[in-house]
């Protein structure tokens, strides 16, 4: 037990150190974390660290999916449902079929094994590509489509995976039965996920205690995932539906204190999960290397190269027709949603990183068939899955920034961000105007003293004056100077409070209450700091 805890502390240390290095060299942390995991795996004396598939599929995946779903806008998800479904369902099935055909005719794998391998490597990851893409100022709609695809495609892939695995284990497959079961799973999980989200929000509202609410929020993704998964579904669709329901309905039901604490709580949870996941994925290189000694290296390299080539070609071959063909066939769709420039589908097609879910699905394969024979091609599937994850993560992570610059996609993203920030400033002003009208109404209805009214109006004017008039550089310079000086004033106040505590003039409890107000003010500065920043 002590050795395992020491290993865990080493992983946390490497996680923090790698994040600092990534920040220093402006690189995606996921790339360095996976490389660090590979390097650690071969350090002499380092105990092997296995990545149990149930850890990823049952323990890690639910909070990752739920957190991303809550962070996503239901309106944006709904408005982009067509491209998301085309990618999360259509592209996954198409890619799995292409991998099956290629591995059957080029390598000689049985069709069932090819479909199984295709289901494992077909779904792009939701974590790594978004972590890279968000740093590149690509248009918001592309990010929404990528995130929506990443949330839902695991469900399609895991259902295909179970169908293919069942066919190998029992020896027969019925397409109509599988299609009906797929539709039933999707409909049932959506209803179940919404039900769990509704119940979770009501329980959290009744509790009125931030620590209880955060505990309930941590339980929610596991409840929405585990039950559908236990009865033969994927659990992913239910978790996505639950997260989207909470995202849309939660703001008016969750208290401010819970929301503030929840942001930091979930940020830390997701940061640790994602970082350790990439580290542990890299750690698997050692176990695979030891197995590869008894396996022909040429077969591994050829199979990995073939599958890599097919998943790249299949994504491009699917995305361009899926983007433009519906608009060619539908005049109303063309009018409502004009065709995007060719660079947009190219960016989506290029961002096809595979992640730990693919490796977990490969690791979850049984060792033997029901008759006792060894599961066919199991080691080859493991090698190919890891090779695809490693090459796509490193390759896309290093080449996506220059590709985005070459395509000119970032310029559209920067213009979009400017418009979004201007709309935010306008919304803040309108909200403050609405609050002022409400103050006038309350004054008429209640007996409020002049001192209270002056205090409330002064607070209101301060908040209005904090908003910039525009996003031009001159206003940005003024705002930035004010932010720097405000931070210095907060630091001076904080030091004075510390001196009072040291001299025994206030208690620790008083100091904590004052510090909390200062912390909230400083966090508010950080939240507004991007306004007017040059993009």
C-alpha positions in Angstrom: 0.0 0.0 0.0 2.8 2.4 0.9 4.5 1.7 -2.5 1.3 2.5 -4.3 0.9 5.7 -2.4 4.5 6.7 -3.2 3.8 6.0 -6.9 0.7 8.1 -6.7 2.7 11.0 -5.2 5.3 10.6 -8.0 2.5 10.9 -10.6 1.1 14.0 -9.0 4.6 15.6 -8.9 5.2 14.8 -12.5 1.7 16.1 -13.4 2.5 19.5 -11.7 6.0 19.7 -13.1 4.9 18.8 -16.6 2.2 21.5 -16.4 4.8 24.1 -15.5 7.0 23.0 -18.5 4.0 23.1 -20.9 3.2 26.6 -19.7 6.8 27.7 -20.1 7.0 26.5 -23.7 3.4 27.2 -24.6 2.6 23.6 -25.5 -0.4 21.4 -24.9 0.0 19.6 -21.5 -1.6 16.4 -22.9 1.4 15.9 -25.2 4.0 16.3 -22.5 2.0 14.2 -20.0 1.8 11.2 -22.3 5.5 11.5 -23.2 6.3 11.8 -19.5 4.3 8.7 -18.8 6.2 6.8 -21.5 9.5 8.0 -20.1 8.5 7.1 -16.5 7.4 3.6 -17.5 11.0 2.7 -18.4 12.7 4.3 -15.4 14.7 1.6 -13.5 12.9 0.6 -10.3 9.6 2.2 -11.2 6.9 -0.3 -10.5 4.5 -1.0 -13.4 1.3 0.9 -13.3 -1.6 -0.7 -15.1 -4.6 1.1 -16.5 -7.6 -1.0 -15.5 -10.3 -0.6 -18.1 -13.0 -0.5 -15.5 -11.2 2.5 -13.9 -11.6 4.5 -17.2 -15.0 3.3 -18.3 -16.7 3.3 -14.8 -14.7 5.7 -12.7 -13.0 8.3 -14.9 -15.4 8.7 -17.9 -18.6 9.7 -16.1 -17.2 12.9 -14.4 -15.3 13.9 -17.6 -18.5 13.6 -19.7 -20.7 15.2 -17.1 -18.4 18.1 -16.5 -18.1 18.8 -20.3 -21.8 18.5 -20.7 -22.6 21.0 -17.9 -20.0 23.4 -19.4 -21.7 23.2 -22.8 -24.6 25.4 -23.8 -27.8 23.4 -24.5 -28.8 26.0 -27.0 -25.5 25.7 -28.9 -25.7 21.9 -28.7 -29.3 21.9 -30.1 -28.4 24.4 -32.9 -25.6 22.2 -34.0 -27.3 18.9 -33.4 -27.2 17.9 -37.1 -23.4 18.1 -37.6 -22.9 16.7 -34.1 -25.0 13.6 -34.9 -23.5 13.2 -38.3 -20.0 13.0 -36.7 -20.9 11.2 -33.4 -23.0 8.5 -35.1 -22.4 8.6 -38.8 -18.6 9.2 -38.8 -18.0 6.6 -36.1 -20.0 3.9 -38.0 -18.4 4.8 -41.3 -14.9 4.8 -39.8 -15.4 1.5 -38.1 -16.7 0.0 -41.4 -13.7 1.4 -43.3 -11.2 0.0 -40.7 -13.0 -3.4 -40.9 -12.8 -3.5 -44.7 -9.2 -2.3 -44.8 -7.9 -4.7 -42.2 -9.8 -7.6 -43.8 -8.5 -7.1 -47.3 -5.0 -5.7 -46.6 -4.0 -7.6 -43.4 -6.3 -10.6 -43.5 -8.2 -10.0 -40.2 -11.7 -11.6 -39.9 -14.6 -9.2 -40.5 -15.7 -9.4 -36.9 -12.3 -8.6 -35.5 -12.0 -5.7 -38.0 -15.3 -4.2 -36.8 -14.2 -4.7 -33.2 -10.9 -2.9 -33.9 -12.8 -0.2 -35.9 -15.2 0.4 -33.0 -12.2 0.8 -30.6 -10.3 3.4 -32.7 -13.2 5.2 -34.4 -14.2 7.8 -31.7 -12.0 10.9 -31.4 -11.3 11.9 -27.8 -13.1 14.9 -26.2 -10.3 16.0 -23.9 -7.0 16.4 -25.9 -8.3 18.1 -29.1 -10.3 20.7 -27.2 -7.4 21.5 -24.9 -5.3 22.2 -28.0 -8.0 23.8 -30.1 -9.2 26.3 -27.4 -5.7 27.8 -27.4 -5.9 28.6 -31.1 -8.9 31.0 -31.3 -10.8 28.8 -33.8 -14.4 29.8 -34.3 -16.8 29.0 -31.5 -19.0 26.8 -33.7 -16.1 24.5 -34.5 -15.4 24.1 -30.8 -19.1 23.3 -30.1 -19.2 20.7 -32.8 -15.9 19.1 -31.6 -17.1 19.0 -28.0 -20.5 17.7 -28.9 -19.0 15.0 -31.1 -16.6 14.0 -28.3 -19.4 13.8 -25.8 -21.6 11.6 -27.9 -19.3 9.5 -30.1 -18.1 7.3 -27.2 -21.7 6.1 -26.8 -21.9 5.0 -30.5 -18.4 3.4 -30.4 -19.1 1.5 -27.1 -22.4 0.2 -28.4 -20.7 -1.0 -31.7 -17.9 -2.4 -29.6 -20.4 -4.5 -27.6 -22.2 -5.7 -30.7 -19.0 -6.8 -32.3 -17.7 -8.4 -29.1 -21.0 -10.3 -28.7 -20.8 -11.5 -32.3 -17.3 -12.9 -31.7 -18.3 -14.5 -28.4 -21.6 -16.1 -29.5 -21.0 -16.3 -33.3 -24.0 -14.6 -34.9 -25.2 -11.0 -35.6 -28.6 -9.6 -36.6 -28.6 -6.1 -38.1 -32.3 -5.4 -37.6 -32.1 -6.5 -34.0 -29.0 -4.4 -33.4 -30.5 -1.3 -35.0 -33.7 -1.7 -32.9 -31.6 -2.2 -29.7 -29.5 0.9 -30.6 -32.6 3.1 -31.0 -34.0 1.8 -27.7 -30.7 2.5 -25.9 -30.6 6.0 -27.2 -34.2 6.9 -26.3 -34.0 5.2 -22.9 -30.8 6.8 -21.9 -31.9 10.3 -22.9 -35.1 9.9 -20.7 -33.1 8.4 -17.8 -30.4 11.1 -18.0 -33.0 13.9 -17.9 -34.7 12.3 -15.0 -31.5 12.0 -13.0 -30.7 15.7 -13.8 -34.1 16.8 -12.6 -33.9 14.8 -9.4 -30.3 16.0 -8.7 -31.3 19.7 -9.0 -34.3 19.3 -6.8 -32.3 17.5 -4.1 -29.6 20.2 -4.3 -32.1 23.0 -4.0 -33.7 21.3 -0.9 -30.4 20.8 0.8 -29.3 24.5 0.9 -25.8 23.4 2.0 -22.9 23.8 -0.4 -21.0 20.8 0.8 -24.0 18.6 0.4 -24.7 20.0 -3.0 -21.2 19.4 -4.2 -21.4 15.8 -2.9 -24.6 15.4 -4.8 -23.1 16.9 -7.9 -20.2 14.4 -7.7 -22.6 11.5 -7.3 -24.8 12.6 -10.2 -22.6 11.5 -13.2 -22.1 8.0 -11.7 -25.8 7.5 -11.1 -26.6 8.6 -14.7 -23.8 6.4 -16.1 -23.7 3.2 -14.1 -27.3 2.1 -14.2 -27.7 2.3 -18.1 -24.3 0.7 -18.4 -25.2 -2.1 -16.1 -28.4 -3.0 -18.1 -26.5 -3.2 -21.4 -26.4 0.5 -22.6 -23.4 2.7 -22.9 -24.2 5.2 -20.0 -22.6 8.0 -22.1 -25.8 9.3 -23.6 -27.6 9.4 -20.2 -24.7 11.3 -18.7 -24.6 13.8 -21.6 -28.4 14.3 -21.3 -28.1 14.8 -17.5 -25.3 17.3 -17.9 -27.1 19.3 -20.6 -30.3 19.4 -18.4 -28.3 20.6 -15.4 -26.5 23.2 -17.6 -29.8 24.7 -18.9 -31.9 24.5 -15.7 -29.3 24.8 -12.9 -28.5 28.6 -12.9 -31.8 29.5 -11.2 -31.7 26.5 -8.8 -28.1 26.4 -7.6 -27.0 28.9 -4.9 -24.2 31.4 -5.5 -22.0 30.0 -2.8 -22.4 26.5 -4.2 -21.6 27.7 -7.7 -18.4 29.5 -6.6 -17.2 26.5 -4.6 -18.3 24.1 -7.4 -16.2 25.9 -10.0 -12.9 25.4 -8.1 -14.0 21.9 -6.9 -14.8 20.6 -10.4 -11.8 22.4 -12.0 -9.4 20.6 -9.7 -11.2 17.2 -10.1 -11.1 17.4 -13.9 -7.5 18.7 -13.9 -6.3 15.8 -11.9 -8.4 13.2 -13.7 -7.3 14.4 -17.2 -3.6 14.7 -16.2 -3.3 11.3 -14.5 -5.2 9.7 -17.4 -2.7 10.9 -20.0 0.2 9.9 -17.7 -1.3 6.4 -17.1 -1.9 6.0 -20.8 1.8 6.6 -21.5 2.7 4.2 -18.7 1.1 1.4 -20.7 4.0 1.5 -23.2 6.1 -0.6 -20.8 3.6 -3.5 -20.6 3.0 -3.4 -24.4 6.7 -3.3 -25.1 7.2 -6.5 -23.0 4.4 -8.2 -24.8 5.7 -7.1 -28.2 8.8 -9.3 -27.8 6.7 -12.3 -28.5 4.9 -10.7 -31.3 6.2 -9.9 -34.9 7.2 -6.3 -34.9 6.5 -6.0 -38.7 2.9 -7.1 -38.1 2.4 -4.4 -35.4 3.9 -1.6 -37.5 1.9 -2.6 -40.7 -1.4 -2.9 -38.8 -0.9 0.4 -37.0 0.1 2.2 -40.2 -2.9 0.8 -42.1 -5.4 1.7 -39.3 -3.9 5.2 -39.0 -4.1 5.9 -42.7 -7.7 4.6 -42.8 -9.1 6.7 -39.8 -7.5 9.8 -41.3 -8.9 9.2 -44.8 -12.3 8.1 -43.4 -12.7 11.3 -41.4 -11.9 13.6 -44.4 -14.0 11.4 -46.7 -17.0 11.7 -44.3 -16.8 15.3 -43.3 -16.8 17.0 -46.7 -20.0 15.3 -48.0 -21.6 15.5 -44.6 -20.9 19.3 -44.6 -22.0 20.2 -48.1 -24.3 17.5 -49.4 -27.2 18.3 -47.1 -27.1 21.9 -48.2 -27.0 20.9 -51.8 -30.1 18.7 -51.3 -32.0 21.1 -49.1 -32.8 24.7 -50.1 -34.2 25.6 -46.7 -31.0 24.4 -45.0 -28.9 26.5 -47.4 -30.9 29.6 -46.6 -30.9 28.9 -42.8 -27.3 27.7 -42.5 -25.1 28.7 -45.5 -22.2 26.5 -46.5 -19.0 27.2 -44.4 -15.7 27.8 -46.1 -13.7 24.7 -47.0 -11.2 25.4 -44.2 -13.8 24.7 -41.5 -14.5 21.0 -42.3 -10.7 20.6 -42.9 -10.1 21.8 -39.4 -12.7 19.4 -38.0 -11.3 16.5 -40.0 -7.7 17.2 -39.0 -8.6 17.3 -35.3 -9.1 13.6 -34.8 -7.2 12.7 -31.7 -7.9 9.3 -30.1 -7.8 9.0 -26.4 -7.8 6.7 -23.3 -11.3 5.4 -24.0 -10.0 3.6 -27.0 -7.2 2.0 -25.0 -9.6 1.1 -22.1 -11.9 -0.6 -24.6 -9.0 -2.6 -26.0 -7.8 -3.5 -22.5 -11.3 -4.6 -21.5 -11.3 -7.4 -24.2 -11.6 -10.9 -22.6 -8.6 -13.2 -22.7 -10.5 -16.2 -23.8 -13.6 -17.2 -25.7 -16.5 -19.2 -24.1 -15.0 -22.4 -25.4 -11.7 -21.7 -23.6 -9.7 -20.7 -26.7 -7.6 -17.5 -26.6 -9.3 -14.4 -27.8 -8.2 -13.9 -31.4 -5.8 -11.0 -32.1 -6.2 -9.5 -28.7 -2.5 -8.4 -28.4 -2.5 -6.9 -31.9 -5.6 -4.9 -31.1 -3.9 -3.5 -28.0 -0.8 -2.5 -29.9 -2.8 -0.8 -32.7 -5.0 1.1 -30.2 -2.0 2.5 -28.3 -0.1 3.3 -31.5 -3.1 5.2 -32.9 -3.5 7.1 -29.6 0.2 8.0 -29.4 0.6 9.1 -33.1 -2.6 11.1 -33.3 -2.0 12.9 -30.0 1.6 13.8 -30.7 1.0 14.4 -34.4 -2.1 16.5 -34.1 -0.9 18.3 -31.0 2.3 19.5 -32.7 0.9 20.2 -36.2 -2.6 21.6 -35.5 -1.3 25.2 -34.6 0.6 25.7 -37.9 -2.3 24.1 -39.8 -4.8 26.5 -38.2 -2.5 29.4 -39.1 -2.1 28.2 -42.7 -5.9 27.8 -43.1 -6.5 31.3 -41.6 -9.2 29.9 -39.3 -7.9 31.8 -36.3 -8.7 35.2 -37.9 -12.4 34.3 -38.0 -12.2 33.1 -34.4 -10.6 36.4 -33.3 -13.3 38.5 -35.0 -15.9 36.3 -33.4 -14.4 36.7 -29.9 -14.4 40.5 -30.3 -18.1 40.4 -31.2 -18.8 38.1 -28.3 -17.0 40.4 -25.8 -18.9 43.4 -27.1 -22.2 41.5 -26.7 -21.1 40.6 -23.2 -20.5 44.3 -22.3 -23.9 45.2 -23.7 -25.5 42.4 -21.7 -23.8 43.6 -18.5 -25.0 47.1 -19.0 -28.6 46.0 -19.8 -28.6 43.8 -16.6 -27.4 46.7 -14.5 -30.1 48.9 -16.1 -32.7 46.3 -15.2 -31.4 46.2 -11.6 -31.6 50.0 -11.3 -35.3 49.9 -12.5 -35.9 47.2 -9.9 -34.3 49.4 -7.3 -36.7 52.2 -8.2 -39.7 49.9 -7.9 -38.6 48.5 -4.6 -38.1 52.1 -3.3 -41.7 52.9 -4.1 -43.0 49.7 -2.6 -41.0 49.7 0.6 -40.0 52.3 3.2 -36.3 52.7 2.4 -34.2 55.4 4.1 -32.1 57.9 2.1 -28.9 56.5 3.5 -29.7 53.0 2.2 -30.7 54.3 -1.2 -27.5 56.3 -1.5 -25.4 53.3 -0.6 -27.2 51.1 -3.2 -26.9 53.7 -5.9 -23.2 54.2 -5.2 -22.6 50.5 -5.5 -24.6 50.4 -8.7 -22.6 53.4 -10.2 -19.3 51.7 -9.3 -20.3 48.5 -11.2 -21.4 50.6 -14.2 -18.1 52.5 -14.2 -16.1 49.3 -14.2 -17.4 48.4 -17.6 -15.3 49.6 -20.6 -17.0 51.7 -23.2 -15.5 49.7 -26.0 -12.8 47.2 -26.9 -10.3 49.5 -28.6 -6.7 49.5 -27.4 -7.0 52.9 -25.6 -9.8 51.7 -23.4 -7.9 48.5 -22.8 -4.8 50.4 -21.6 -6.9 52.4 -19.1 -8.7 49.3 -17.9 -5.5 47.3 -17.5 -3.9 50.2 -15.5 -6.9 50.3 -13.3 -6.8 46.5 -12.8 -3.1 46.6 -11.8 -3.6 49.4 -9.3 -6.7 47.7 -7.8 -4.6 44.6 -7.3 -2.0 46.7 -5.5 -4.6 48.2 -3.3 -6.0 44.8 -2.4 -2.5 43.6 -1.6 -1.9 46.6 0.7 -5.2 45.9 2.5 -4.4 42.3 2.8 -1.0 43.1 4.4 -2.6 45.6 6.8 -5.1 42.9 7.9 -2.3 40.5 8.5 -0.5 43.0 10.6 -3.6 43.6 12.7 -3.9 39.8 13.3 -0.2 39.6 14.2 -0.6 42.4 16.7 -3.6 40.7 18.3 -6.1 43.4 17.4 -8.4 41.0 15.4 -9.1 37.2 15.6 -8.3 34.6 13.0 -12.0 34.3 12.2 -12.3 38.0 11.5 -9.2 37.9 9.3 -10.7 35.0 7.3 -14.0 36.8 6.7 -12.2 39.9 5.5 -9.8 37.8 3.3 -12.8 36.1 1.7 -14.2 39.5 0.6 -10.8 40.4 -0.8 -10.4 37.0 -2.5 -13.8 37.4 -4.2 -12.9 40.9 -5.3 -9.6 39.7 -6.8 -11.3 36.8 -8.5 -13.8 39.3 -10.0 -10.9 41.2 -11.4 -9.5 38.1 -13.0 -13.0 37.3 -14.4 -13.2 40.7 -16.1 -9.6 41.0 -17.1 -10.0 39.6 -20.6 -12.4 42.4 -21.5 -10.7 44.7 -24.0 -7.6 42.5 -24.1 -6.0 42.5 -27.6 -6.9 39.2 -29.4 
